[in-house]
Amino acid sequence: MNTIVLQATLVPPNRLGRFRRFRLWLKDHAPYVVVFFLILVLILTLLWSRIAIVIRPGEAGVLYRMLSTGTVTDHVYAEGLHILMPLNSMYKYDTRVQVAFHDVTALTNSGLPIKLSLAIRFQPIYELLGVLHQEVGPDYLNKIILPQIESVLRRNIGQYTPEDIYTNRGGVLSRIITLALEEVGRKYIQVDDIIIRSVGLPDTVEASIESKLVNEQQFLAYGFKLKTEAAEASRKKIEAEGHNTFQRIVGASLTDQLLQWQGIQATLELAKSPNAKVVVIGSGKNGLPLILNDSGQNGTPVNK
């Protein structure tokens, strides 16, 4: 009797009854419970990749809610682990700078084809990933970037000659690339740069343009040579005129008395030399025939 009272004190009769009934039910339905848990584990195993989503570095996610609002455009899921409902889907986008190589063939105004090899650097705009996914989708490179660039290049290249494009005369290609960048930038995507890796023309056209460029350089070099020769001739003319002017000025200032004085001064300087006998023969009526001896003494001028 005491034992029964103790049990009643520890566990309420109604709770004890429910526990016994649960144990009896579990014992009777044990196979079904085991199968249920196995099915639950199997479902979790199969759907784990849809429930636990890991967004890696350089990526961002866009959520699609199947049973409610559809694509979430006002929130972008950052890097890390995200737990979702199994019916929802997470679409991952690479947000790093990417490079795509592409070749474009366009016709010039003369109908000749020209081939451009491009390298395109681009990345999606992070804040607009939801709108990009809803309106364009993951394949935005082939749906937006490449078609838009090709359209701009073909439309503008058709206005120029092959030589203009091949030589980038006046920055033609630079202006066309700027137009392409502006066109693509309106579609939720940021295109950093479009690099022209090479420009190709038919071999005969390319050889003709190169030959023309060589001839132009030769013509420029010949013109420069002519200018150099003309400058040199002008210099020589100025130099000759300077000599002529100098001679006229000097000739006007030379008199017989001055020349005689200069002759006397020169004779005196020569007479100071002890090494040799020098005879200076004058000319004309007032010439100065001078004889200088070599005895180590200054000679005495003799006027005859």
C-alpha positions as CSV (number, residue, x, y, z in Angstrom):
1,M,0.0,0.0,0.0
2,N,2.8,2.4,0.8
3,T,4.5,1.7,-2.5
4,I,1.4,2.5,-4.5
5,V,1.1,5.9,-2.7
6,L,4.8,6.7,-3.5
7,Q,4.2,6.0,-7.2
8,A,1.2,8.2,-7.2
9,T,3.3,11.0,-5.6
10,L,6.1,10.8,-8.2
11,V,4.0,10.5,-11.4
12,P,0.5,11.8,-11.7
13,P,-2.0,9.1,-12.6
14,N,-3.1,10.8,-15.8
15,R,0.5,11.4,-17.1
16,L,1.4,7.8,-16.1
17,G,-1.5,6.6,-18.2
18,R,-0.5,8.5,-21.2
19,F,3.1,7.3,-21.0
20,R,2.0,3.7,-20.8
21,R,-0.4,4.1,-23.7
22,F,2.4,5.7,-25.8
23,R,4.8,2.8,-25.0
24,L,2.1,0.3,-25.9
25,W,1.4,2.2,-29.1
26,L,5.1,2.5,-30.0
27,K,5.5,-1.2,-29.3
28,D,2.6,-2.1,-31.5
29,H,3.7,0.3,-34.3
30,A,7.5,0.0,-34.0
31,P,8.0,-1.2,-37.7
32,Y,6.0,1.7,-39.0
33,V,7.9,4.2,-36.8
34,V,11.2,2.8,-38.1
35,V,10.1,3.1,-41.7
36,F,8.9,6.7,-41.1
37,F,12.3,7.8,-39.7
38,L,14.1,6.1,-42.5
39,I,11.9,7.8,-45.1
40,L,12.5,11.1,-43.2
41,V,16.3,10.7,-43.2
42,L,16.2,9.8,-46.9
43,I,14.2,12.8,-47.8
44,L,16.5,15.1,-45.8
45,T,19.5,13.4,-47.5
46,L,18.0,14.0,-51.0
47,L,16.9,17.6,-50.3
48,W,19.8,18.7,-48.3
49,S,21.4,20.4,-51.3
50,R,18.2,22.5,-51.7
51,I,17.9,23.2,-48.0
52,A,21.5,24.2,-47.1
53,I,22.9,26.5,-49.7
54,V,26.5,27.7,-49.6
55,I,27.4,30.8,-51.5
56,R,31.2,30.8,-52.1
57,P,33.6,33.8,-52.3
58,G,33.0,36.0,-55.3
59,E,29.4,34.8,-55.7
60,A,26.0,36.2,-54.9
61,G,22.6,34.5,-54.8
62,V,19.1,35.3,-56.1
63,L,16.2,33.5,-54.3
64,Y,13.1,32.2,-56.1
65,R,10.1,31.4,-53.9
66,M,7.8,29.0,-55.7
67,L,4.7,29.3,-53.5
68,S,4.8,33.0,-52.8
69,T,6.5,36.0,-54.4
70,G,8.6,34.4,-57.1
71,T,12.0,36.0,-57.8
72,V,13.2,38.2,-54.9
73,T,14.5,41.4,-56.6
74,D,15.0,43.6,-53.6
75,H,17.5,41.4,-51.7
76,V,20.8,39.8,-52.9
77,Y,22.1,36.9,-50.8
78,A,25.7,37.4,-49.8
79,E,28.5,34.8,-49.2
80,G,27.9,32.2,-46.5
81,L,25.4,29.4,-45.5
82,H,21.7,29.9,-46.1
83,I,18.9,27.6,-45.0
84,L,15.9,27.5,-47.4
85,M,12.6,25.8,-47.8
86,P,13.0,22.8,-50.1
87,L,10.6,24.2,-52.6
88,N,12.6,27.4,-53.0
89,S,15.5,27.8,-55.3
90,M,18.8,29.8,-55.0
91,Y,20.5,30.9,-58.2
92,K,24.2,31.8,-57.9
93,Y,26.0,34.4,-59.9
94,D,29.7,35.1,-60.3
95,T,30.2,38.7,-59.3
96,R,33.9,38.9,-60.0
97,V,35.4,40.6,-63.1
98,Q,35.2,38.2,-66.0
99,V,36.8,38.1,-69.4
100,A,35.2,36.8,-72.6
101,F,37.0,36.5,-76.0
102,H,34.9,37.1,-79.1
103,D,35.5,37.6,-82.8
104,V,33.3,40.0,-84.8
105,T,33.2,40.3,-88.6
106,A,31.7,43.5,-90.0
107,L,31.5,45.1,-93.5
108,T,33.1,48.5,-94.2
109,N,31.5,51.1,-96.5
110,S,33.3,49.5,-99.5
111,G,31.8,46.1,-98.8
112,L,35.0,44.5,-97.6
113,P,34.9,42.4,-94.5
114,I,37.0,43.2,-91.5
115,K,37.5,40.9,-88.5
116,L,38.0,42.2,-85.0
117,S,39.2,40.0,-82.2
118,L,37.9,41.3,-78.9
119,A,38.5,40.8,-75.2
120,I,35.6,41.9,-73.1
121,R,35.9,42.6,-69.3
122,F,32.6,42.7,-67.5
123,Q,30.7,41.9,-64.3
124,P,27.0,42.1,-63.3
125,I,25.9,45.0,-61.1
126,Y,25.6,43.5,-57.6
127,E,22.5,45.5,-56.5
128,L,20.6,44.6,-59.7
129,L,21.2,40.8,-59.7
130,G,17.5,40.1,-58.9
131,V,16.3,42.2,-61.8
132,L,18.9,40.7,-64.1
133,H,17.9,37.2,-63.1
134,Q,14.2,38.0,-63.6
135,E,14.5,39.8,-67.0
136,V,17.5,38.2,-68.6
137,G,18.8,35.1,-66.7
138,P,22.2,33.6,-66.1
139,D,23.2,33.5,-69.8
140,Y,23.3,37.3,-70.0
141,L,26.7,37.2,-71.8
142,N,25.2,35.6,-74.9
143,K,21.8,37.4,-74.6
144,I,22.9,41.0,-74.0
145,I,26.7,41.7,-74.0
146,L,27.8,40.0,-77.2
147,P,24.8,40.9,-79.4
148,Q,24.8,44.5,-78.3
149,I,28.5,44.9,-78.9
150,E,28.2,43.2,-82.4
151,S,25.3,45.5,-83.3
152,V,27.2,48.7,-82.4
153,L,30.4,47.6,-84.1
154,R,28.6,46.5,-87.4
155,R,26.5,49.6,-87.5
156,N,29.4,52.1,-87.1
157,I,32.1,50.2,-88.9
158,G,29.9,50.3,-92.1
159,Q,30.5,54.1,-92.2
160,Y,34.3,53.9,-92.6
161,T,36.8,52.6,-95.1
162,P,39.0,49.6,-94.4
163,E,42.0,51.8,-94.1
164,D,40.3,54.0,-91.5
165,I,39.5,51.0,-89.3
166,Y,42.9,49.2,-89.9
167,T,44.9,52.3,-88.9
168,N,42.4,53.6,-86.4
169,R,42.6,56.9,-88.1
170,G,41.4,59.8,-86.0
171,G,40.5,57.4,-83.1
172,V,37.7,55.8,-85.1
173,L,37.8,52.5,-83.2
174,S,38.1,54.2,-79.9
175,R,34.8,56.1,-80.5
176,I,33.0,53.0,-81.7
177,I,34.2,51.1,-78.5
178,T,32.9,54.0,-76.4
179,L,29.5,53.7,-78.0
180,A,29.4,50.0,-77.4
181,L,30.3,50.5,-73.7
182,E,27.5,53.0,-73.3
183,E,25.0,50.7,-75.0
184,V,25.7,47.6,-73.0
185,G,25.9,49.5,-69.7
186,R,22.1,50.1,-69.8
187,K,21.3,46.4,-69.1
188,Y,22.1,45.8,-65.5
189,I,25.7,44.9,-66.5
190,Q,29.0,46.8,-66.1
191,V,31.4,46.4,-69.0
192,D,34.7,47.7,-67.9
193,D,36.5,47.6,-71.2
194,I,36.5,46.2,-74.7
195,I,40.0,45.5,-75.9
196,I,40.8,45.1,-79.6
197,R,43.3,42.3,-79.7
198,S,43.7,42.3,-83.5
199,V,42.3,43.7,-86.7
200,G,42.1,41.5,-89.8
201,L,41.5,42.2,-93.4
202,P,41.8,40.1,-96.6
203,D,45.4,39.5,-97.4
204,T,45.4,41.6,-100.6
205,V,43.7,44.5,-99.0
206,E,46.0,44.4,-96.0
207,A,49.1,44.3,-98.2
208,S,47.8,47.2,-100.3
209,I,47.2,49.3,-97.2
210,E,50.6,48.5,-95.8
211,S,52.3,49.4,-99.1
212,K,50.4,52.7,-99.2
213,L,51.5,53.5,-95.6
214,V,55.1,52.7,-96.5
215,N,54.9,55.1,-99.5
216,E,53.4,57.8,-97.4
217,Q,56.2,57.5,-94.9
218,Q,58.8,57.7,-97.7
219,F,57.0,60.8,-99.1
220,L,57.1,62.4,-95.7
221,A,60.8,61.5,-95.3
222,Y,61.5,63.0,-98.8
223,G,59.6,66.2,-97.9
224,F,61.6,66.5,-94.7
225,K,64.8,66.1,-96.6
226,L,63.8,68.8,-99.0
227,K,63.0,71.1,-96.1
228,T,66.4,70.3,-94.6
229,E,68.2,71.1,-97.9
230,A,66.3,74.3,-98.3
231,A,67.2,75.4,-94.7
232,E,70.9,74.5,-95.4
233,A,70.8,76.6,-98.7
234,S,69.3,79.5,-96.8
235,R,72.0,79.2,-94.1
236,K,74.8,79.3,-96.7
237,K,73.2,82.3,-98.5
238,I,73.0,84.2,-95.2
239,E,76.6,83.2,-94.4
240,A,77.8,84.4,-97.9
241,E,75.9,87.7,-97.5
242,G,77.6,88.1,-94.1
243,H,81.1,87.6,-95.6
244,N,80.3,90.0,-98.4
245,T,79.1,92.7,-96.0
246,F,82.2,92.2,-93.9
247,Q,84.5,92.6,-96.9
248,R,82.7,95.7,-98.0
249,I,82.9,97.3,-94.5
250,V,86.6,96.4,-94.1
251,G,87.4,97.4,-97.7
252,A,85.9,100.8,-97.1
253,S,88.0,101.4,-94.0
254,L,91.3,100.3,-95.5
255,T,93.5,103.3,-96.7
256,D,97.0,103.4,-98.0
257,Q,98.3,105.1,-94.8
258,L,96.5,102.4,-92.7
259,L,98.0,99.6,-94.8
260,Q,101.5,101.2,-94.6
261,W,101.2,101.5,-90.8
262,Q,100.0,97.8,-90.5
263,G,103.0,96.8,-92.7
264,I,105.5,98.7,-90.5
265,Q,103.9,97.0,-87.4
266,A,104.2,93.6,-89.0
267,T,107.8,94.3,-89.9
268,L,108.8,95.2,-86.4
269,E,107.2,92.1,-85.0
270,L,109.1,89.9,-87.6
271,A,112.4,91.7,-86.9
272,K,112.3,90.6,-83.3
273,S,112.8,87.0,-84.4
274,P,116.6,85.9,-84.3
275,N,116.1,82.6,-86.1
276,A,116.0,83.6,-89.8
277,K,116.6,86.5,-92.2
278,V,113.3,87.7,-93.6
279,V,113.1,89.9,-96.6
280,V,109.8,91.8,-97.0
281,I,109.3,93.2,-100.4
282,G,106.9,96.0,-100.8
283,S,105.0,97.0,-103.9
284,G,104.1,100.3,-105.6
285,K,105.6,103.6,-105.2
286,N,105.5,103.8,-101.4
287,G,106.3,100.1,-100.8
288,L,108.5,99.1,-97.9
289,P,111.3,96.8,-99.0
290,L,112.7,95.7,-95.6
291,I,115.7,93.5,-95.0
292,L,116.0,91.9,-91.5
293,N,119.4,90.1,-90.7
294,D,119.7,87.0,-88.6
295,S,122.5,88.1,-86.3
296,G,120.3,88.2,-83.2
297,Q,119.9,92.0,-83.5
298,N,116.8,93.8,-84.7
299,G,117.1,94.6,-88.4
300,T,117.0,98.2,-89.6
301,P,114.4,98.9,-92.2
302,V,115.8,100.4,-95.4
303,N,113.5,102.3,-97.7
304,K,114.5,102.3,-101.3
